[in-house]
Amino acid sequence: MPPPCLKGIAVFVVNLTYIKPLTEVDAHLEAHMRFLKTQFERGVFVASGRKVPRDGGVILARSDSREALWKVLEQDPFHRAGIARFDVIEFIASTVQPGFENLEAV
């Protein structure tokens, strides 16, 4: 199935930086993964993964607004438990590789 079109919807890069030890991260990882799965199913998240070195993660998200995205991110178990700092960056793609046209700004 092709990815949903993002035109007309803001795209965000969410940079998570762990502020707790990895033992606490791992204790909440399963719940965080369930949260991610739900947001992928809802079409909010486009891509996600951990950073190398493993000091956080990155989420590519789409939303009508930064405020609406924050309402979603506040439900993340990592956010609720104070495991990570979340930096949200709005992104406007002006040039993309073939196959990623759905990320281009209107």
C-alpha positions in Angstrom: 0.0 0.0 0.0 1.5 3.4 -0.9 2.2 5.9 1.9 -0.6 8.4 2.6 -0.1 11.8 1.0 1.3 14.4 3.4 0.6 17.5 1.2 -1.3 20.1 3.2 -0.3 18.5 6.5 2.7 19.7 8.5 5.6 17.2 8.8 7.6 17.1 12.0 10.9 15.6 13.2 10.6 14.6 16.8 14.0 14.2 18.4 14.0 12.2 21.6 17.0 12.4 24.0 17.1 10.0 26.9 17.4 11.8 30.3 17.3 8.6 32.3 19.5 5.6 32.4 19.0 2.9 29.8 17.7 0.5 32.5 14.7 2.9 32.9 14.3 3.3 29.2 14.2 -0.5 28.8 11.6 -0.8 31.6 9.2 1.4 29.5 10.2 0.2 26.0 7.4 -2.2 25.5 4.7 0.4 26.4 6.5 2.9 24.2 6.5 0.4 21.3 2.7 -0.1 21.7 2.2 3.6 21.7 4.2 3.9 18.4 2.2 1.1 16.8 -1.0 2.9 17.6 0.2 6.2 16.2 1.4 4.4 13.0 -2.1 2.8 12.6 -3.7 6.3 13.1 -1.4 7.7 10.4 0.3 10.2 12.7 3.7 8.6 12.6 5.5 8.0 9.3 8.8 6.6 10.5 10.6 6.0 13.8 13.8 4.5 15.1 16.5 4.7 17.7 19.6 6.9 17.3 23.1 5.6 17.1 24.6 5.7 19.6 21.5 4.7 21.6 20.9 8.0 23.4 17.4 8.5 22.1 15.3 8.2 19.0 13.7 10.0 16.1 10.1 10.1 15.0 8.9 11.5 11.7 5.3 12.6 12.2 2.5 14.4 10.4 -0.1 16.5 12.1 -2.4 19.5 11.5 -0.4 21.5 13.9 2.4 21.4 16.5 -0.2 21.7 19.3 -2.1 18.7 18.0 1.1 16.7 17.7 2.1 17.6 21.3 -1.3 16.2 22.5 -0.3 12.9 21.0 3.3 13.0 22.2 2.2 13.7 25.8 0.6 10.2 25.8 4.0 8.5 25.0 5.1 6.4 28.0 8.6 7.9 27.7 7.1 11.4 28.1 4.8 10.4 30.9 7.6 8.7 32.9 10.1 11.5 32.2 12.4 9.2 30.3 13.2 11.5 27.4 13.2 15.1 26.3 11.2 15.7 23.2 12.3 18.4 20.7 9.8 19.0 17.9 11.0 20.5 14.7 8.5 21.4 11.9 10.0 20.4 8.5 9.1 21.7 5.1 10.5 19.4 2.3 11.3 21.5 -0.7 13.3 18.9 -2.6 13.0 15.1 -2.4 14.3 12.0 -4.0 11.9 10.1 -6.4 9.5 8.1 -4.3 9.3 10.6 -1.5 7.1 13.2 -3.3 4.4 12.8 -0.7 6.7 14.7 1.7 7.0 17.8 -0.5 5.5 21.0 0.7 2.4 22.3 -1.1 
